[in-house]
Amino acid sequence: MSTINEKLAAEQVLQGYAEVLNKANISLISSFYTFDGLFIPHGYKSLTKKELDVAGGKLLKAKDFRINFDIENVTIGNEFAFIDATAQTTTIGRGGEETREKSRDFFVLRKDGADWKIYRYLFNRVQN
């Protein structure tokens, strides 16, 4: 596959991941990760693929969660892809309170067969 096609395939992983999060499709979250993938959220401990199913489910069930990734750069290097992005996140709690956050997001994807999967995902919040 060409580098351009690999970049597009890597970008599609983020689009699909955002869609799963936005639909609160908890059973599919970990399918985006490699077997040894890690989610490294701002201000919390790192979560393994298995832990992410439990933690992600609690968050997504408790709030109406919406995220949109704006991809800034994709670099492909052999079995890894590196993606710099920003994210706009909106959560609405059960009481109707709305929180908007912006973050800088960094993804390391790794080839898993013919597919890209999230190997590491970390982000840090920035001032709006």
RANORHU-V9488 format. One record per backbone hydrogen bond with DSSP energy under -0.5 kcal/mol. NH is the residue of the N-H (numbers start at 1). CO is the residue of the C=O. If there is no record, write none. Layout:
nh=NH co=CO
nh=NH co=CO
This chain:
nh=6 co=2
nh=7 co=3
nh=8 co=4
nh=9 co=5
nh=10 co=6
nh=11 co=7
nh=12 co=8
nh=13 co=9
nh=14 co=10
nh=15 co=11
nh=16 co=12
nh=17 co=13
nh=18 co=14
nh=19 co=15
nh=20 co=16
nh=21 co=17
nh=22 co=18
nh=23 co=19
nh=24 co=21
nh=25 co=20
nh=26 co=24
nh=28 co=25
nh=29 co=25
nh=29 co=26
nh=30 co=26
nh=31 co=28
nh=32 co=29
nh=33 co=30
nh=34 co=118
nh=37 co=34
nh=38 co=119
nh=39 co=47
nh=40 co=38
nh=40 co=121
nh=41 co=39
nh=44 co=41
nh=47 co=39
nh=49 co=37
nh=52 co=48
nh=53 co=49
nh=54 co=50
nh=55 co=51
nh=56 co=52
nh=57 co=53
nh=58 co=54
nh=59 co=55
nh=60 co=56
nh=61 co=57
nh=62 co=58
nh=63 co=59
nh=64 co=92
nh=65 co=63
nh=66 co=90
nh=68 co=88
nh=70 co=86
nh=71 co=69
nh=72 co=84
nh=73 co=84
nh=75 co=82
nh=77 co=80
nh=80 co=77
nh=81 co=109
nh=82 co=75
nh=83 co=107
nh=84 co=73
nh=85 co=105
nh=86 co=70
nh=87 co=103
nh=88 co=68
nh=89 co=87
nh=89 co=101
nh=90 co=66
nh=91 co=99
nh=92 co=64
nh=93 co=91
nh=93 co=97
nh=96 co=93
nh=99 co=91
nh=101 co=89
nh=102 co=126
nh=103 co=87
nh=104 co=124
nh=105 co=85
nh=105 co=103
nh=106 co=122
nh=107 co=83
nh=108 co=120
nh=109 co=81
nh=109 co=107
nh=110 co=117
nh=111 co=79
nh=112 co=115
nh=115 co=112
nh=117 co=110
nh=118 co=32
nh=119 co=108
nh=119 co=117
nh=120 co=108
nh=121 co=38
nh=122 co=106
nh=123 co=40
nh=124 co=104
nh=126 co=102
